[in-house]
């Protein structure tokens, strides 16, 4: 009887692990091909003033910054180059108690000729209060139709605002998400993983709404913003999903690109993943109502993607323990050693990346370490250890 319970538990956990990593992406790929999302018509404005500019929504781009002197000048020049009517665009660089030269560099850069036609504002907050408190205060003072949030270290494709405005012509759309791209790095596992995540996010949109956003760049209707709880970790997920919970759609736009320039730092990358994982635990708790079937495809994607991602480390532990207890059966003995092999490859690939750089090994390593971070990060949140106001962690 005990063996039967162990077998059922092991199979149950194993099936969900396989479904999350393979079944769900394959199902998404099939469904998205059968139900392609409607694209938007590309603009031919090309920096020229047109009569149609009058109906474009006003947009404010908010860039929260904390000690970003390395990237702030490039960011400002990029924003100054966006193709959008100047009278409809406002850019706010909100510096949250910076202790480096971010403010000074920003103030000098907006004086450059390339920036003279764009309305820039540098808001220098003397006290560091954290990104969420900063965003809450700044958005309360924004009166444009649309607000965009963007990381300092991400460059935005020049026609992004025009493409986004086409999406917002549909009154049901509350959020528009850009496609996240990483500057090429030597970390094959990370590059493969983010390529996979990009494909999943695009395909999830065919179910109803894309899940969350990436802080590199996304836009939303200003009037739909609700104050974020001060302890919010993954604000770029909570904020757009609060809008989806109100009944609005979150569109995903593959032609709208946000390119991350900051390279991954291996030692700090794990800290970043721990914090993101703590945020995953928080967002599932805060947005638990999105599991309700009334949200249709969004609820299905939320469970299959975010929900199972949070559960996977625990399912992996259950699968390992039960297969160990059942190792006197040949099938489960093989399963036990297969897990040992996978976890060993993951650990060795992480500790010795220069010697094990093959793409499959890098991917296995990235996934195994990611699930470990997911497990530890989730526990850190539940135990109250993840409460820093602003995490300036190098990628």
C-alpha positions as CSV (number, residue, x, y, z in Angstrom):
1,X,0.0,0.0,0.0
2,X,2.8,2.4,0.9
3,X,4.6,1.6,-2.4
4,X,1.5,2.4,-4.3
5,X,1.2,5.8,-2.6
6,X,4.9,6.5,-3.3
7,X,4.5,5.4,-7.0
8,X,1.5,7.7,-7.5
9,X,3.2,10.6,-5.7
10,X,6.4,10.1,-7.8
11,X,4.6,9.9,-11.1
12,X,2.3,12.8,-10.2
13,X,5.3,15.1,-9.4
14,X,7.3,13.9,-12.4
15,X,4.4,14.5,-14.8
16,X,4.0,18.1,-13.6
17,X,7.8,18.8,-13.9
18,X,7.8,17.5,-17.5
19,X,4.6,19.3,-18.3
20,X,6.0,22.6,-17.1
21,X,9.3,22.3,-19.0
22,X,8.1,20.6,-22.2
23,X,4.4,20.0,-22.4
24,X,3.3,23.6,-21.7
25,X,5.7,25.2,-24.2
26,X,4.7,22.6,-26.9
27,X,1.0,23.2,-26.2
28,X,1.6,27.0,-26.4
29,X,3.4,26.6,-29.7
30,X,0.5,24.6,-31.2
31,X,-2.2,26.9,-29.9
32,X,-0.5,30.1,-31.0
33,X,-0.1,28.8,-34.5
34,X,-3.8,28.0,-34.6
35,X,-4.7,31.4,-33.1
36,X,-2.2,33.9,-34.3
37,X,-2.4,37.3,-32.6
38,X,-3.5,40.3,-34.7
39,X,-0.5,42.5,-35.6
40,X,-0.6,46.3,-35.8
41,X,0.0,48.3,-38.9
42,X,3.5,49.8,-39.0
43,X,3.8,53.5,-39.0
44,X,5.3,55.4,-41.9
45,X,5.8,58.6,-40.0
46,X,9.6,58.4,-40.1
47,X,10.2,61.5,-37.9
48,X,8.0,63.7,-40.2
49,X,5.1,65.6,-38.7
50,X,1.8,64.2,-40.0
51,X,-1.9,65.1,-39.6
52,X,-2.5,61.7,-37.8
53,X,-0.1,62.9,-35.0
54,X,-3.0,64.7,-33.5
55,X,-4.8,61.5,-32.5
56,X,-1.8,59.9,-31.0
57,X,-1.9,59.5,-27.2
58,X,0.3,61.6,-24.9
59,X,3.1,59.5,-23.4
60,X,5.4,60.0,-20.4
61,X,8.4,57.7,-20.1
62,X,9.5,57.2,-16.5
63,X,13.0,56.0,-15.9
64,X,13.8,55.1,-12.3
65,X,17.5,55.4,-11.6
66,X,19.8,54.5,-8.7
67,X,23.5,54.9,-9.2
68,X,23.4,54.5,-13.0
69,X,26.2,56.8,-14.1
70,X,27.6,54.2,-16.4
71,X,24.4,54.0,-18.6
72,X,22.4,57.1,-18.0
73,X,23.9,59.2,-20.9
74,X,23.3,56.4,-23.5
75,X,19.8,56.0,-22.2
76,X,18.9,59.7,-22.5
77,X,20.3,59.8,-26.0
78,X,18.3,56.7,-27.0
79,X,15.1,58.3,-25.6
80,X,15.8,61.5,-27.5
81,X,16.0,59.6,-30.7
82,X,12.6,57.9,-30.5
83,X,10.2,58.7,-33.3
84,X,7.2,60.4,-31.7
85,X,5.7,63.9,-31.8
86,X,7.7,66.0,-29.4
87,X,4.6,67.8,-28.1
88,X,3.1,64.4,-27.1
89,X,6.2,63.1,-25.3
90,X,7.7,63.8,-21.8
91,X,10.6,62.0,-20.3
92,X,11.3,61.8,-16.5
93,X,14.6,60.6,-15.1
94,X,13.8,59.9,-11.5
95,X,17.0,59.6,-9.4
96,X,16.4,57.9,-6.1
97,X,19.0,59.3,-3.7
98,X,21.9,58.5,-6.0
99,X,25.3,58.5,-4.4
100,X,27.3,58.6,-7.6
101,X,27.3,61.1,-10.5
102,X,24.0,59.9,-12.1
103,X,22.3,63.2,-11.6
104,X,25.2,65.3,-12.9
105,X,25.7,63.1,-16.0
106,X,22.0,63.2,-16.7
107,X,21.8,67.0,-16.4
108,X,24.8,67.5,-18.8
109,X,23.5,65.0,-21.3
110,X,20.1,66.6,-21.7
111,X,21.9,69.8,-22.8
112,X,23.3,68.0,-25.9
113,X,22.0,69.0,-29.3
114,X,20.3,65.6,-29.9
115,X,18.2,66.1,-26.8
116,X,17.1,69.7,-27.3
117,X,13.7,69.0,-28.9
118,X,12.5,66.5,-26.3
119,X,11.0,67.5,-22.9
120,X,13.3,66.0,-20.3
121,X,12.9,66.4,-16.6
122,X,15.5,65.3,-14.0
123,X,13.9,64.6,-10.6
124,X,16.6,64.4,-8.0
125,X,15.2,62.8,-4.9
126,X,17.6,63.4,-2.0
127,X,16.6,60.3,0.0
128,X,16.9,56.7,-1.3
129,X,13.4,55.1,-0.6
130,X,13.4,52.3,-3.1
131,X,12.0,51.8,-6.7
132,X,8.4,51.1,-5.7
133,X,8.1,54.2,-3.5
134,X,9.7,56.3,-6.3
135,X,7.3,54.9,-8.9
136,X,4.2,55.4,-6.7
137,X,5.1,59.0,-6.2
138,X,6.1,59.9,-9.7
139,X,3.1,58.2,-11.5
140,X,0.7,60.1,-9.2
141,X,2.0,63.3,-10.8
142,X,1.8,62.0,-14.4
143,X,-1.3,63.2,-16.4
144,X,-0.5,61.8,-19.9
145,X,-2.7,59.1,-21.5
146,X,0.1,56.5,-21.4
147,X,2.9,55.9,-19.0
148,X,6.0,53.9,-20.0
149,X,8.5,52.4,-17.5
150,X,12.0,51.6,-18.6
151,X,15.3,50.4,-17.1
152,X,18.3,52.7,-17.5
153,X,20.5,49.9,-19.0
154,X,18.0,49.0,-21.8
155,X,17.9,50.7,-25.2
156,X,14.5,50.9,-27.0
157,X,13.9,50.5,-30.7
158,X,13.2,53.9,-32.3
159,X,9.6,53.2,-33.5
160,X,8.5,51.6,-30.2
161,X,6.2,54.4,-29.1
162,X,4.4,54.5,-32.5
163,X,3.9,50.8,-32.4
164,X,2.6,50.9,-28.8
165,X,0.2,53.7,-29.6
166,X,-1.3,51.5,-32.4
167,X,-2.1,48.8,-29.7
168,X,-3.7,51.4,-27.4
169,X,-6.1,52.4,-30.2
170,X,-8.0,49.3,-28.9
171,X,-9.8,50.4,-25.8
172,X,-9.6,46.9,-24.3
173,X,-5.8,47.0,-24.2
174,X,-4.4,48.2,-20.9
175,X,-0.7,47.1,-21.2
176,X,1.7,46.7,-24.0
177,X,4.9,44.7,-23.5
178,X,8.1,44.9,-25.4
179,X,10.3,42.0,-26.5
180,X,13.3,41.7,-24.2
181,X,16.7,41.1,-25.9
182,X,20.0,40.5,-24.2
183,X,23.3,41.9,-25.5
184,X,25.2,38.7,-26.7
185,X,27.1,37.2,-23.8
186,X,29.2,34.1,-23.3
187,X,26.6,32.4,-21.1
188,X,24.9,30.0,-23.5
189,X,22.5,28.7,-20.8
190,X,21.2,32.2,-20.0
191,X,20.9,33.2,-23.7
192,X,19.0,30.0,-24.5
193,X,16.8,30.4,-21.5
194,X,15.8,34.0,-22.3
195,X,15.2,33.0,-26.0
196,X,12.8,30.3,-24.6
197,X,11.1,32.8,-22.3
198,X,10.7,35.3,-25.1
199,X,8.9,32.7,-27.2
200,X,6.7,31.6,-24.3
201,X,5.6,35.2,-23.6
202,X,4.8,35.9,-27.2
203,X,2.8,32.6,-27.4
204,X,1.0,33.2,-24.1
205,X,-0.5,36.4,-25.5
206,X,-2.5,34.2,-27.9
207,X,-4.3,32.8,-24.8
208,X,-5.6,36.2,-23.8
209,X,-2.9,38.3,-22.2
210,X,0.8,38.1,-21.8
211,X,1.9,37.5,-18.2
212,X,3.6,40.4,-16.5
213,X,6.2,42.5,-18.3
214,X,10.0,43.1,-18.3
215,X,11.2,46.2,-16.5
216,X,13.4,47.0,-19.6
217,X,10.3,48.6,-21.2
218,X,6.5,48.4,-21.0
219,X,3.6,50.8,-21.3
220,X,0.2,51.1,-19.6
221,X,-2.8,53.4,-19.4
222,X,-2.0,55.9,-16.7
223,X,-5.6,56.0,-15.4
224,X,-5.4,52.2,-14.6
225,X,-2.4,52.5,-12.3
226,X,-3.0,51.5,-8.6
227,X,-0.5,52.3,-5.9
228,X,1.9,49.3,-5.4
229,X,2.4,47.8,-2.0
230,X,5.7,49.2,-0.6
231,X,7.2,45.7,-0.2
232,X,6.6,44.8,-3.9
233,X,9.6,42.9,-5.4
234,X,8.7,42.2,-9.0
235,X,6.9,45.4,-9.7
236,X,7.1,44.8,-13.5
237,X,4.8,41.7,-12.9
238,X,2.5,43.0,-10.2
239,X,1.7,46.3,-11.9
240,X,0.6,45.0,-15.3
241,X,-1.2,42.0,-13.9
242,X,-3.2,44.3,-11.6
243,X,-4.5,46.0,-14.8
244,X,-5.2,42.6,-16.4
245,X,-7.2,41.7,-13.2
246,X,-9.4,44.7,-13.9
247,X,-10.4,43.1,-17.2
248,X,-8.0,44.7,-19.6
249,X,-5.7,43.0,-22.1
250,X,-1.9,42.9,-22.0
251,X,-0.5,42.8,-25.5
252,X,2.9,41.5,-26.5
253,X,4.7,43.2,-29.4
254,X,7.6,41.3,-31.0
255,X,8.6,44.4,-33.2
256,X,9.0,46.6,-30.1
257,X,12.5,45.8,-28.8
258,X,14.2,46.5,-25.5
259,X,17.9,45.6,-25.6
260,X,19.7,45.0,-22.3
261,X,23.3,46.3,-22.4
262,X,24.5,45.3,-18.9
263,X,26.3,42.0,-19.0
264,X,25.7,39.2,-16.6
265,X,28.0,39.1,-13.5
266,X,28.1,35.4,-12.5
267,X,28.5,36.1,-8.7
268,X,25.7,38.8,-8.7
269,X,23.5,36.9,-11.1
270,X,22.5,34.3,-8.4
271,X,21.6,37.2,-6.0
272,X,19.4,38.7,-8.7
273,X,17.7,35.3,-9.3
274,X,17.1,34.9,-5.6
275,X,15.3,38.2,-5.5
276,X,13.3,37.4,-8.6
277,X,12.3,34.1,-7.1
278,X,11.2,35.7,-3.9
279,X,9.1,38.0,-6.1
280,X,7.6,34.9,-7.8
281,X,6.4,33.7,-4.4
282,X,5.0,37.2,-3.6
283,X,3.2,37.6,-6.9
284,X,1.5,34.3,-6.7
285,X,0.2,35.1,-3.3
286,X,-0.8,38.7,-4.2
287,X,-2.5,37.7,-7.5
288,X,-3.9,34.4,-6.4
289,X,-7.3,35.4,-7.8
290,X,-5.9,35.1,-11.3
291,X,-6.0,31.3,-11.0
292,X,-9.8,31.7,-11.1
293,X,-11.2,30.0,-14.3
294,X,-13.2,33.2,-15.1
295,X,-9.9,34.6,-16.4
296,X,-9.8,31.9,-19.1
297,X,-6.6,31.5,-20.9
298,X,-4.8,33.9,-18.6
299,X,-5.6,31.7,-15.6
300,X,-4.4,28.7,-17.5
301,X,-1.1,30.4,-18.4
302,X,-0.7,31.8,-14.9
303,X,-1.0,28.2,-13.4
304,X,1.1,26.5,-16.1
305,X,3.8,29.1,-16.2
306,X,4.1,31.0,-12.9
307,X,2.3,28.6,-10.6
308,X,4.2,25.5,-11.6
309,X,7.5,27.3,-11.8
310,X,7.1,28.1,-8.1
311,X,6.1,24.5,-7.3
312,X,8.8,22.9,-9.4
313,X,11.6,22.8,-6.8
314,X,9.2,21.2,-4.3
315,X,8.1,18.7,-7.0
316,X,11.7,17.9,-7.8
317,X,12.4,17.2,-4.1
318,X,9.3,15.0,-3.9
319,X,10.3,13.1,-7.1
320,X,13.8,12.5,-5.8
321,X,12.8,11.3,-2.4
322,X,10.1,9.0,-3.6
323,X,12.3,7.5,-6.3
324,X,15.0,6.9,-3.7
325,X,12.5,5.1,-1.5
326,X,11.3,3.0,-4.5
327,X,14.8,2.3,-5.8
328,X,14.3,-1.4,-5.2
329,X,12.2,-1.3,-8.4
330,X,14.3,-1.2,-11.5
331,X,12.3,1.7,-13.2
332,X,12.6,3.9,-10.2
333,X,16.2,2.9,-9.6
334,X,16.9,4.2,-13.2
335,X,14.9,7.4,-12.5
336,X,16.9,7.9,-9.3
337,X,20.3,7.7,-11.1
338,X,19.0,9.9,-14.0
339,X,18.2,12.6,-11.5
340,X,21.6,12.3,-9.9
341,X,23.2,12.7,-13.3
342,X,21.1,15.8,-14.2
343,X,21.8,17.5,-10.9
344,X,25.5,16.7,-11.1
345,X,25.7,18.1,-14.6
346,X,23.9,21.2,-13.4
347,X,26.2,21.8,-10.4
348,X,29.4,21.0,-12.3
349,X,28.4,23.2,-15.2
350,X,27.8,26.1,-12.7
351,X,31.1,25.6,-10.8
352,X,33.2,25.0,-13.9
353,X,31.6,26.9,-16.7
354,X,34.9,27.4,-18.6
355,X,35.3,23.6,-18.9
356,X,31.7,22.6,-19.6
357,X,30.5,25.3,-22.1
358,X,28.5,23.0,-24.4
359,X,25.0,24.4,-25.0
360,X,23.0,21.5,-23.5
361,X,25.1,21.4,-20.3
362,X,24.9,25.2,-19.9
363,X,21.1,25.1,-20.3
364,X,20.8,22.2,-17.7
365,X,23.1,24.1,-15.3
366,X,21.1,27.3,-15.7
367,X,17.8,25.5,-15.1
368,X,19.1,23.5,-12.1
369,X,20.6,26.5,-10.4
370,X,17.5,28.5,-11.3
371,X,15.2,26.1,-9.5
372,X,17.5,26.1,-6.5
373,X,17.3,29.9,-6.5
374,X,13.5,29.6,-6.9
375,X,13.4,27.3,-3.8
376,X,15.6,29.5,-1.6
377,X,14.1,32.7,-2.8
378,X,10.6,31.6,-2.1
379,X,11.6,30.6,1.4
380,X,13.4,33.9,2.0
381,X,10.2,35.7,1.1
382,X,8.0,33.6,3.4
383,X,10.4,34.0,6.2
384,X,10.6,37.8,5.7
385,X,14.3,38.0,4.7
386,X,13.6,39.6,1.3
387,X,12.7,43.2,2.2
388,X,15.4,45.5,0.8
389,X,13.8,48.6,-0.9
390,X,16.0,48.7,-4.0
391,X,18.2,46.0,-5.4
392,X,20.9,47.4,-7.6
393,X,22.3,44.1,-8.7
394,X,24.5,43.9,-11.8
395,X,23.2,41.5,-14.4
